[in-house]
Amino acid sequence: MTGNPIDELPKWIISVDRRLILLEYLKYHNIAKASDIAHETERSTQNVSRALKEFEDRGLLECLTPDKTTWKRYVLTDMGRKVLEKMEGKYL
């Protein structure tokens, strides 16, 4: 990515449904867990886990329980909150 990531990340998020679904979930929940999101959005846990990992790799989420292999909990980072604010009303 070049330029300001805050400006480019919305395009990356809306390009794949699971990312948009994850951000929509995070709009209403402070802590994200793959199984909870999967249940609420009727997506597979694997699909949601992949989105969580993608967000974490881009610095949008931080894992609160990195030592666990399952039932990991995630929260938005400062950058993640900025992207959410930028997209609110336009895509969410």
Gaussian input, Z-matrix of N, CA and C with variables (Angstrom, degrees):
# hf/3-21g

backbone

0 1
 N
 C     1     B1
 C     2     B2     1     A1
 N     3     B3     2     A2     1     D1
 C     4     B4     3     A3     2     D2
 C     5     B5     4     A4     3     D3
 N     6     B6     5     A5     4     D4
 C     7     B7     6     A6     5     D5
 C     8     B8     7     A7     6     D6
 N     9     B9     8     A8     7     D7
 C    10    B10     9     A9     8     D8
 C    11    B11    10    A10     9     D9
 N    12    B12    11    A11    10    D10
 C    13    B13    12    A12    11    D11
 C    14    B14    13    A13    12    D12
 N    15    B15    14    A14    13    D13
 C    16    B16    15    A15    14    D14
 C    17    B17    16    A16    15    D15
 N    18    B18    17    A17    16    D16
 C    19    B19    18    A18    17    D17
 C    20    B20    19    A19    18    D18
 N    21    B21    20    A20    19    D19
 C    22    B22    21    A21    20    D20
 C    23    B23    22    A22    21    D21
 N    24    B24    23    A23    22    D22
 C    25    B25    24    A24    23    D23
 C    26    B26    25    A25    24    D24
 N    27    B27    26    A26    25    D25
 C    28    B28    27    A27    26    D26
 C    29    B29    28    A28    27    D27
 N    30    B30    29    A29    28    D28
 C    31    B31    30    A30    29    D29
 C    32    B32    31    A31    30    D30
 N    33    B33    32    A32    31    D31
 C    34    B34    33    A33    32    D32
 C    35    B35    34    A34    33    D33
 N    36    B36    35    A35    34    D34
 C    37    B37    36    A36    35    D35
 C    38    B38    37    A37    36    D36
 N    39    B39    38    A38    37    D37
 C    40    B40    39    A39    38    D38
 C    41    B41    40    A40    39    D39
 N    42    B42    41    A41    40    D40
 C    43    B43    42    A42    41    D41
 C    44    B44    43    A43    42    D42
 N    45    B45    44    A44    43    D43
 C    46    B46    45    A45    44    D44
 C    47    B47    46    A46    45    D45
 N    48    B48    47    A47    46    D46
 C    49    B49    48    A48    47    D47
 C    50    B50    49    A49    48    D48
 N    51    B51    50    A50    49    D49
 C    52    B52    51    A51    50    D50
 C    53    B53    52    A52    51    D51
 N    54    B54    53    A53    52    D52
 C    55    B55    54    A54    53    D53
 C    56    B56    55    A55    54    D54
 N    57    B57    56    A56    55    D55
 C    58    B58    57    A57    56    D56
 C    59    B59    58    A58    57    D57
 N    60    B60    59    A59    58    D58
 C    61    B61    60    A60    59    D59
 C    62    B62    61    A61    60    D60
 N    63    B63    62    A62    61    D61
 C    64    B64    63    A63    62    D62
 C    65    B65    64    A64    63    D63
 N    66    B66    65    A65    64    D64
 C    67    B67    66    A66    65    D65
 C    68    B68    67    A67    66    D66
 N    69    B69    68    A68    67    D67
 C    70    B70    69    A69    68    D68
 C    71    B71    70    A70    69    D69
 N    72    B72    71    A71    70    D70
 C    73    B73    72    A72    71    D71
 C    74    B74    73    A73    72    D72
 N    75    B75    74    A74    73    D73
 C    76    B76    75    A75    74    D74
 C    77    B77    76    A76    75    D75
 N    78    B78    77    A77    76    D76
 C    79    B79    78    A78    77    D77
 C    80    B80    79    A79    78    D78
 N    81    B81    80    A80    79    D79
 C    82    B82    81    A81    80    D80
 C    83    B83    82    A82    81    D81
 N    84    B84    83    A83    82    D82
 C    85    B85    84    A84    83    D83
 C    86    B86    85    A85    84    D84
 N    87    B87    86    A86    85    D85
 C    88    B88    87    A87    86    D86
 C    89    B89    88    A88    87    D87
 N    90    B90    89    A89    88    D88
 C    91    B91    90    A90    89    D89
 C    92    B92    91    A91    90    D90
 N    93    B93    92    A92    91    D91
 C    94    B94    93    A93    92    D92
 C    95    B95    94    A94    93    D93
 N    96    B96    95    A95    94    D94
 C    97    B97    96    A96    95    D95
 C    98    B98    97    A97    96    D96
 N    99    B99    98    A98    97    D97
 C   100   B100    99    A99    98    D98
 C   101   B101   100   A100    99    D99
 N   102   B102   101   A101   100   D100
 C   103   B103   102   A102   101   D101
 C   104   B104   103   A103   102   D102
 N   105   B105   104   A104   103   D103
 C   106   B106   105   A105   104   D104
 C   107   B107   106   A106   105   D105
 N   108   B108   107   A107   106   D106
 C   109   B109   108   A108   107   D107
 C   110   B110   109   A109   108   D108
 N   111   B111   110   A110   109   D109
 C   112   B112   111   A111   110   D110
 C   113   B113   112   A112   111   D111
 N   114   B114   113   A113   112   D112
 C   115   B115   114   A114   113   D113
 C   116   B116   115   A115   114   D114
 N   117   B117   116   A116   115   D115
 C   118   B118   117   A117   116   D116
 C   119   B119   118   A118   117   D117
 N   120   B120   119   A119   118   D118
 C   121   B121   120   A120   119   D119
 C   122   B122   121   A121   120   D120
 N   123   B123   122   A122   121   D121
 C   124   B124   123   A123   122   D122
 C   125   B125   124   A124   123   D123
 N   126   B126   125   A125   124   D124
 C   127   B127   126   A126   125   D125
 C   128   B128   127   A127   126   D126
 N   129   B129   128   A128   127   D127
 C   130   B130   129   A129   128   D128
 C   131   B131   130   A130   129   D129
 N   132   B132   131   A131   130   D130
 C   133   B133   132   A132   131   D131
 C   134   B134   133   A133   132   D132
 N   135   B135   134   A134   133   D133
 C   136   B136   135   A135   134   D134
 C   137   B137   136   A136   135   D135
 N   138   B138   137   A137   136   D136
 C   139   B139   138   A138   137   D137
 C   140   B140   139   A139   138   D138
 N   141   B141   140   A140   139   D139
 C   142   B142   141   A141   140   D140
 C   143   B143   142   A142   141   D141
 N   144   B144   143   A143   142   D142
 C   145   B145   144   A144   143   D143
 C   146   B146   145   A145   144   D144
 N   147   B147   146   A146   145   D145
 C   148   B148   147   A147   146   D146
 C   149   B149   148   A148   147   D147
 N   150   B150   149   A149   148   D148
 C   151   B151   150   A150   149   D149
 C   152   B152   151   A151   150   D150
 N   153   B153   152   A152   151   D151
 C   154   B154   153   A153   152   D152
 C   155   B155   154   A154   153   D153
 N   156   B156   155   A155   154   D154
 C   157   B157   156   A156   155   D155
 C   158   B158   157   A157   156   D156
 N   159   B159   158   A158   157   D157
 C   160   B160   159   A159   158   D158
 C   161   B161   160   A160   159   D159
 N   162   B162   161   A161   160   D160
 C   163   B163   162   A162   161   D161
 C   164   B164   163   A163   162   D162
 N   165   B165   164   A164   163   D163
 C   166   B166   165   A165   164   D164
 C   167   B167   166   A166   165   D165
 N   168   B168   167   A167   166   D166
 C   169   B169   168   A168   167   D167
 C   170   B170   169   A169   168   D168
 N   171   B171   170   A170   169   D169
 C   172   B172   171   A171   170   D170
 C   173   B173   172   A172   171   D171
 N   174   B174   173   A173   172   D172
 C   175   B175   174   A174   173   D173
 C   176   B176   175   A175   174   D174
 N   177   B177   176   A176   175   D175
 C   178   B178   177   A177   176   D176
 C   179   B179   178   A178   177   D177
 N   180   B180   179   A179   178   D178
 C   181   B181   180   A180   179   D179
 C   182   B182   181   A181   180   D180
 N   183   B183   182   A182   181   D181
 C   184   B184   183   A183   182   D182
 C   185   B185   184   A184   183   D183
 N   186   B186   185   A185   184   D184
 C   187   B187   186   A186   185   D185
 C   188   B188   187   A187   186   D186
 N   189   B189   188   A188   187   D187
 C   190   B190   189   A189   188   D188
 C   191   B191   190   A190   189   D189
 N   192   B192   191   A191   190   D190
 C   193   B193   192   A192   191   D191
 C   194   B194   193   A193   192   D192
 N   195   B195   194   A194   193   D193
 C   196   B196   195   A195   194   D194
 C   197   B197   196   A196   195   D195
 N   198   B198   197   A197   196   D196
 C   199   B199   198   A198   197   D197
 C   200   B200   199   A199   198   D198
 N   201   B201   200   A200   199   D199
 C   202   B202   201   A201   200   D200
 C   203   B203   202   A202   201   D201
 N   204   B204   203   A203   202   D202
 C   205   B205   204   A204   203   D203
 C   206   B206   205   A205   204   D204
 N   207   B207   206   A206   205   D205
 C   208   B208   207   A207   206   D206
 C   209   B209   208   A208   207   D207
 N   210   B210   209   A209   208   D208
 C   211   B211   210   A210   209   D209
 C   212   B212   211   A211   210   D210
 N   213   B213   212   A212   211   D211
 C   214   B214   213   A213   212   D212
 C   215   B215   214   A214   213   D213
 N   216   B216   215   A215   214   D214
 C   217   B217   216   A216   215   D215
 C   218   B218   217   A217   216   D216
 N   219   B219   218   A218   217   D217
 C   220   B220   219   A219   218   D218
 C   221   B221   220   A220   219   D219
 N   222   B222   221   A221   220   D220
 C   223   B223   222   A222   221   D221
 C   224   B224   223   A223   222   D222
 N   225   B225   224   A224   223   D223
 C   226   B226   225   A225   224   D224
 C   227   B227   226   A226   225   D225
 N   228   B228   227   A227   226   D226
 C   229   B229   228   A228   227   D227
 C   230   B230   229   A229   228   D228
 N   231   B231   230   A230   229   D229
 C   232   B232   231   A231   230   D230
 C   233   B233   232   A232   231   D231
 N   234   B234   233   A233   232   D232
 C   235   B235   234   A234   233   D233
 C   236   B236   235   A235   234   D234
 N   237   B237   236   A236   235   D235
 C   238   B238   237   A237   236   D236
 C   239   B239   238   A238   237   D237
 N   240   B240   239   A239   238   D238
 C   241   B241   240   A240   239   D239
 C   242   B242   241   A241   240   D240
 N   243   B243   242   A242   241   D241
 C   244   B244   243   A243   242   D242
 C   245   B245   244   A244   243   D243
 N   246   B246   245   A245   244   D244
 C   247   B247   246   A246   245   D245
 C   248   B248   247   A247   246   D246
 N   249   B249   248   A248   247   D247
 C   250   B250   249   A249   248   D248
 C   251   B251   250   A250   249   D249
 N   252   B252   251   A251   250   D250
 C   253   B253   252   A252   251   D251
 C   254   B254   253   A253   252   D252
 N   255   B255   254   A254   253   D253
 C   256   B256   255   A255   254   D254
 C   257   B257   256   A256   255   D255
 N   258   B258   257   A257   256   D256
 C   259   B259   258   A258   257   D257
 C   260   B260   259   A259   258   D258
 N   261   B261   260   A260   259   D259
 C   262   B262   261   A261   260   D260
 C   263   B263   262   A262   261   D261
 N   264   B264   263   A263   262   D262
 C   265   B265   264   A264   263   D263
 C   266   B266   265   A265   264   D264
 N   267   B267   266   A266   265   D265
 C   268   B268   267   A267   266   D266
 C   269   B269   268   A268   267   D267
 N   270   B270   269   A269   268   D268
 C   271   B271   270   A270   269   D269
 C   272   B272   271   A271   270   D270
 N   273   B273   272   A272   271   D271
 C   274   B274   273   A273   272   D272
 C   275   B275   274   A274   273   D273

   B1=1.4503
   B2=1.5164
   B3=1.2869
   B4=1.4550
   B5=1.5155
   B6=1.3143
   B7=1.4596
   B8=1.5164
   B9=1.3244
   B10=1.4557
   B11=1.5293
   B12=1.3406
   B13=1.4667
   B14=1.5271
   B15=1.3190
   B16=1.4722
   B17=1.5266
   B18=1.3253
   B19=1.4671
   B20=1.5252
   B21=1.3278
   B22=1.4679
   B23=1.5318
   B24=1.3132
   B25=1.4642
   B26=1.5267
   B27=1.3365
   B28=1.4732
   B29=1.5261
   B30=1.3252
   B31=1.4763
   B32=1.5230
   B33=1.3214
   B34=1.4652
   B35=1.5292
   B36=1.3317
   B37=1.4618
   B38=1.5223
   B39=1.3349
   B40=1.4670
   B41=1.5260
   B42=1.3283
   B43=1.4677
   B44=1.5328
   B45=1.3378
   B46=1.4653
   B47=1.5324
   B48=1.3252
   B49=1.4735
   B50=1.5240
   B51=1.3381
   B52=1.4685
   B53=1.5266
   B54=1.3245
   B55=1.4702
   B56=1.5208
   B57=1.3101
   B58=1.4634
   B59=1.5332
   B60=1.3101
   B61=1.4666
   B62=1.5323
   B63=1.3212
   B64=1.4627
   B65=1.5264
   B66=1.3134
   B67=1.4616
   B68=1.5250
   B69=1.3119
   B70=1.4627
   B71=1.5357
   B72=1.3233
   B73=1.4613
   B74=1.5302
   B75=1.3278
   B76=1.4626
   B77=1.5301
   B78=1.3054
   B79=1.4612
   B80=1.5323
   B81=1.3250
   B82=1.4639
   B83=1.5264
   B84=1.3317
   B85=1.4624
   B86=1.5279
   B87=1.3176
   B88=1.4644
   B89=1.5223
   B90=1.3253
   B91=1.4645
   B92=1.5243
   B93=1.3178
   B94=1.4605
   B95=1.5220
   B96=1.3201
   B97=1.4564
   B98=1.5266
   B99=1.3158
   B100=1.4690
   B101=1.5231
   B102=1.3260
   B103=1.4679
   B104=1.5296
   B105=1.3332
   B106=1.4673
   B107=1.5249
   B108=1.3190
   B109=1.4721
   B110=1.5255
   B111=1.3267
   B112=1.4657
   B113=1.5251
   B114=1.3017
   B115=1.4691
   B116=1.5326
   B117=1.3180
   B118=1.4637
   B119=1.5317
   B120=1.3347
   B121=1.4670
   B122=1.5236
   B123=1.3447
   B124=1.4621
   B125=1.5276
   B126=1.3154
   B127=1.4682
   B128=1.5225
   B129=1.3329
   B130=1.4629
   B131=1.5263
   B132=1.3236
   B133=1.4640
   B134=1.5255
   B135=1.3302
   B136=1.4587
   B137=1.5318
   B138=1.3288
   B139=1.4585
   B140=1.5261
   B141=1.3177
   B142=1.4641
   B143=1.5239
   B144=1.3277
   B145=1.4694
   B146=1.5212
   B147=1.3130
   B148=1.4665
   B149=1.5267
   B150=1.3276
   B151=1.4667
   B152=1.5253
   B153=1.3343
   B154=1.4662
   B155=1.5287
   B156=1.3216
   B157=1.4694
   B158=1.5277
   B159=1.3332
   B160=1.4647
   B161=1.5266
   B162=1.3194
   B163=1.4663
   B164=1.5248
   B165=1.3324
   B166=1.4596
   B167=1.5290
   B168=1.3282
   B169=1.4693
   B170=1.5251
   B171=1.3282
   B172=1.4731
   B173=1.5264
   B174=1.3318
   B175=1.4552
   B176=1.5201
   B177=1.3341
   B178=1.4607
   B179=1.5207
   B180=1.3327
   B181=1.4609
   B182=1.5180
   B183=1.3274
   B184=1.4562
   B185=1.5192
   B186=1.3222
   B187=1.4596
   B188=1.5243
   B189=1.3415
   B190=1.4609
   B191=1.5208
   B192=1.3384
   B193=1.4676
   B194=1.5284
   B195=1.3391
   B196=1.4695
   B197=1.5242
   B198=1.3386
   B199=1.4585
   B200=1.5253
   B201=1.3202
   B202=1.4586
   B203=1.5331
   B204=1.3117
   B205=1.4645
   B206=1.5275
   B207=1.3198
   B208=1.4672
   B209=1.5263
   B210=1.3157
   B211=1.4652
   B212=1.5304
   B213=1.3321
   B214=1.4630
   B215=1.5259
   B216=1.3204
   B217=1.4573
   B218=1.5216
   B219=1.3294
   B220=1.4552
   B221=1.5229
   B222=1.3296
   B223=1.4641
   B224=1.5202
   B225=1.3271
   B226=1.4578
   B227=1.5212
   B228=1.3147
   B229=1.4608
   B230=1.5280
   B231=1.3152
   B232=1.4721
   B233=1.5287
   B234=1.3355
   B235=1.4627
   B236=1.5278
   B237=1.3150
   B238=1.4575
   B239=1.5209
   B240=1.3403
   B241=1.4711
   B242=1.5272
   B243=1.3238
   B244=1.4728
   B245=1.5242
   B246=1.3229
   B247=1.4637
   B248=1.5200
   B249=1.3212
   B250=1.4666
   B251=1.5293
   B252=1.3186
   B253=1.4723
   B254=1.5241
   B255=1.3284
   B256=1.4692
   B257=1.5337
   B258=1.3208
   B259=1.4706
   B260=1.5306
   B261=1.3228
   B262=1.4623
   B263=1.5282
   B264=1.3249
   B265=1.4484
   B266=1.5164
   B267=1.3171
   B268=1.4694
   B269=1.5333
   B270=1.3356
   B271=1.4656
   B272=1.5141
   B273=1.3333
   B274=1.4743
   B275=1.5125
   A1=109.51
   A2=115.58
   A3=120.42
   A4=108.66
   A5=116.63
   A6=119.01
   A7=111.49
   A8=115.51
   A9=121.88
   A10=110.00
   A11=117.75
   A12=119.63
   A13=113.04
   A14=117.09
   A15=119.91
   A16=110.26
   A17=116.96
   A18=120.82
   A19=112.39
   A20=117.03
   A21=120.80
   A22=113.92
   A23=117.17
   A24=120.26
   A25=114.32
   A26=120.38
   A27=117.59
   A28=113.38
   A29=118.06
   A30=121.05
   A31=110.29
   A32=115.88
   A33=120.93
   A34=109.58
   A35=118.03
   A36=121.90
   A37=111.36
   A38=117.70
   A39=119.09
   A40=113.15
   A41=117.17
   A42=119.72
   A43=112.52
   A44=118.12
   A45=121.80
   A46=108.51
   A47=116.26
   A48=121.68
   A49=113.72
   A50=117.13
   A51=119.48
   A52=111.55
   A53=117.15
   A54=120.07
   A55=110.57
   A56=116.23
   A57=120.40
   A58=110.32
   A59=117.14
   A60=121.95
   A61=110.05
   A62=116.88
   A63=120.95
   A64=111.08
   A65=117.24
   A66=119.51
   A67=111.18
   A68=116.53
   A69=120.73
   A70=109.63
   A71=117.74
   A72=122.30
   A73=110.11
   A74=115.93
   A75=120.82
   A76=112.44
   A77=116.22
   A78=120.74
   A79=110.19
   A80=117.06
   A81=122.32
   A82=114.72
   A83=118.32
   A84=121.79
   A85=110.00
   A86=116.72
   A87=121.01
   A88=112.65
   A89=116.13
   A90=120.58
   A91=108.60
   A92=115.79
   A93=121.43
   A94=110.04
   A95=115.33
   A96=122.44
   A97=106.47
   A98=117.83
   A99=122.56
   A100=112.42
   A101=117.42
   A102=119.80
   A103=111.63
   A104=117.04
   A105=120.30
   A106=111.29
   A107=115.76
   A108=120.35
   A109=109.58
   A110=116.67
   A111=121.36
   A112=110.48
   A113=116.74
   A114=121.10
   A115=110.63
   A116=116.38
   A117=120.64
   A118=112.77
   A119=117.27
   A120=120.39
   A121=113.19
   A122=116.28
   A123=122.12
   A124=112.61
   A125=115.39
   A126=122.57
   A127=107.11
   A128=116.93
   A129=119.36
   A130=109.38
   A131=115.29
   A132=120.07
   A133=110.16
   A134=117.18
   A135=121.06
   A136=111.06
   A137=115.92
   A138=121.35
   A139=110.26
   A140=116.41
   A141=121.49
   A142=110.14
   A143=117.30
   A144=120.72
   A145=111.15
   A146=115.54
   A147=119.41
   A148=110.63
   A149=117.02
   A150=120.83
   A151=110.68
   A152=116.78
   A153=120.04
   A154=110.78
   A155=116.43
   A156=121.22
   A157=110.21
   A158=117.23
   A159=120.56
   A160=110.62
   A161=116.86
   A162=120.90
   A163=110.70
   A164=116.31
   A165=119.80
   A166=110.47
   A167=117.24
   A168=121.53
   A169=112.35
   A170=117.07
   A171=121.59
   A172=112.86
   A173=116.86
   A174=120.26
   A175=114.68
   A176=116.93
   A177=120.74
   A178=112.58
   A179=115.97
   A180=122.10
   A181=109.63
   A182=114.38
   A183=121.24
   A184=107.38
   A185=116.53
   A186=121.24
   A187=108.84
   A188=116.00
   A189=121.38
   A190=111.95
   A191=116.37
   A192=121.59
   A193=110.54
   A194=117.92
   A195=120.13
   A196=114.66
   A197=117.98
   A198=120.33
   A199=113.32
   A200=116.90
   A201=120.77
   A202=109.66
   A203=116.21
   A204=119.63
   A205=111.27
   A206=116.50
   A207=121.25
   A208=108.50
   A209=116.14
   A210=122.82
   A211=112.36
   A212=115.54
   A213=119.34
   A214=110.40
   A215=115.62
   A216=121.95
   A217=109.03
   A218=115.58
   A219=121.98
   A220=111.10
   A221=115.51
   A222=122.22
   A223=108.32
   A224=115.32
   A225=120.25
   A226=110.40
   A227=116.24
   A228=121.48
   A229=107.64
   A230=116.62
   A231=119.84
   A232=110.07
   A233=116.43
   A234=119.47
   A235=110.23
   A236=117.28
   A237=121.15
   A238=111.88
   A239=116.18
   A240=120.08
   A241=110.99
   A242=116.54
   A243=120.02
   A244=110.99
   A245=116.83
   A246=120.74
   A247=110.27
   A248=117.19
   A249=121.57
   A250=110.29
   A251=116.69
   A252=120.95
   A253=111.01
   A254=116.12
   A255=120.93
   A256=111.38
   A257=115.79
   A258=120.25
   A259=113.31
   A260=116.35
   A261=120.81
   A262=110.15
   A263=114.94
   A264=120.07
   A265=113.23
   A266=116.44
   A267=119.83
   A268=110.94
   A269=116.49
   A270=121.24
   A271=112.16
   A272=117.63
   A273=121.09
   A274=110.23
   D1=139.74
   D2=176.34
   D3=-117.01
   D4=164.88
   D5=178.56
   D6=75.56
   D7=-157.76
   D8=-177.95
   D9=-82.85
   D10=117.66
   D11=-178.61
   D12=-59.83
   D13=-32.40
   D14=179.91
   D15=-61.04
   D16=-33.40
   D17=179.08
   D18=-79.38
   D19=-30.31
   D20=-175.12
   D21=-91.33
   D22=-25.77
   D23=-176.45
   D24=-63.19
   D25=-36.86
   D26=177.92
   D27=-55.65
   D28=-39.45
   D29=178.37
   D30=-63.81
   D31=-41.85
   D32=178.84
   D33=-63.30
   D34=-42.24
   D35=-178.26
   D36=-66.27
   D37=-47.32
   D38=-175.75
   D39=-74.39
   D40=-10.28
   D41=-179.10
   D42=-73.64
   D43=-15.35
   D44=-179.09
   D45=-136.28
   D46=127.12
   D47=-175.71
   D48=-53.21
   D49=-44.54
   D50=-175.08
   D51=-61.05
   D52=-32.12
   D53=179.37
   D54=-70.97
   D55=-42.34
   D56=178.92
   D57=-65.91
   D58=-39.97
   D59=177.21
   D60=-62.34
   D61=-42.57
   D62=179.02
   D63=-63.02
   D64=-45.62
   D65=-179.06
   D66=-66.04
   D67=-37.11
   D68=176.49
   D69=-61.82
   D70=-41.77
   D71=177.69
   D72=-61.90
   D73=-43.97
   D74=-177.16
   D75=-68.72
   D76=-18.34
   D77=176.49
   D78=-63.74
   D79=-30.57
   D80=-175.08
   D81=-112.56
   D82=-6.50
   D83=-177.53
   D84=-130.64
   D85=135.24
   D86=-179.71
   D87=-78.38
   D88=-32.72
   D89=-178.80
   D90=-120.70
   D91=133.96
   D92=-178.88
   D93=-112.43
   D94=134.86
   D95=174.99
   D96=-133.36
   D97=131.72
   D98=-173.09
   D99=-50.87
   D100=-46.31
   D101=-176.36
   D102=-64.96
   D103=-38.86
   D104=178.84
   D105=-65.80
   D106=-43.96
   D107=-179.75
   D108=-64.81
   D109=-44.68
   D110=-179.85
   D111=-58.78
   D112=-44.85
   D113=-179.72
   D114=-63.65
   D115=-46.79
   D116=-175.80
   D117=-70.56
   D118=-31.25
   D119=-174.91
   D120=-104.11
   D121=-1.06
   D122=-178.88
   D123=58.57
   D124=39.15
   D125=174.10
   D126=-110.75
   D127=165.47
   D128=177.12
   D129=-75.68
   D130=151.18
   D131=178.06
   D132=-61.08
   D133=-36.81
   D134=179.41
   D135=-63.32
   D136=-41.53
   D137=179.44
   D138=-62.64
   D139=-44.86
   D140=-180.00
   D141=-68.53
   D142=-41.39
   D143=179.29
   D144=-59.81
   D145=-38.38
   D146=178.30
   D147=-64.14
   D148=-43.07
   D149=178.27
   D150=-62.90
   D151=-41.83
   D152=178.34
   D153=-60.34
   D154=-44.01
   D155=179.36
   D156=-63.83
   D157=-42.39
   D158=178.63
   D159=-60.68
   D160=-43.58
   D161=179.21
   D162=-65.45
   D163=-40.19
   D164=178.88
   D165=-64.62
   D166=-42.85
   D167=179.52
   D168=-62.14
   D169=-29.23
   D170=179.76
   D171=-91.09
   D172=1.20
   D173=177.88
   D174=81.40
   D175=16.72
   D176=-179.79
   D177=-89.79
   D178=-24.71
   D179=179.83
   D180=-128.31
   D181=153.31
   D182=172.90
   D183=-124.05
   D184=134.10
   D185=177.67
   D186=-83.37
   D187=125.55
   D188=179.38
   D189=-81.43
   D190=-18.47
   D191=-176.06
   D192=-129.25
   D193=59.59
   D194=-173.85
   D195=-64.48
   D196=-22.36
   D197=-179.25
   D198=-78.63
   D199=-14.48
   D200=179.59
   D201=-83.44
   D202=150.92
   D203=177.08
   D204=-97.83
   D205=-21.23
   D206=177.47
   D207=-134.15
   D208=167.63
   D209=177.80
   D210=57.00
   D211=34.32
   D212=178.81
   D213=-68.13
   D214=147.66
   D215=178.83
   D216=-116.91
   D217=137.32
   D218=-176.79
   D219=-125.63
   D220=149.51
   D221=173.29
   D222=-132.04
   D223=154.47
   D224=176.33
   D225=-67.43
   D226=141.77
   D227=171.70
   D228=-84.15
   D229=176.77
   D230=176.26
   D231=-58.87
   D232=-42.60
   D233=179.08
   D234=-64.75
   D235=-39.94
   D236=177.92
   D237=-59.80
   D238=-41.18
   D239=177.97
   D240=-65.36
   D241=-39.07
   D242=179.28
   D243=-64.39
   D244=-41.71
   D245=178.22
   D246=-64.76
   D247=-42.76
   D248=177.57
   D249=-58.93
   D250=-46.52
   D251=178.66
   D252=-60.98
   D253=-41.15
   D254=-179.41
   D255=-63.82
   D256=-35.27
   D257=-175.62
   D258=-87.70
   D259=-20.49
   D260=-177.11
   D261=-61.61
   D262=133.58
   D263=-179.46
   D264=85.99
   D265=-22.71
   D266=179.48
   D267=-101.18
   D268=-47.42
   D269=-178.72
   D270=-118.80
   D271=-18.00
   D272=-175.82
   D273=-117.04

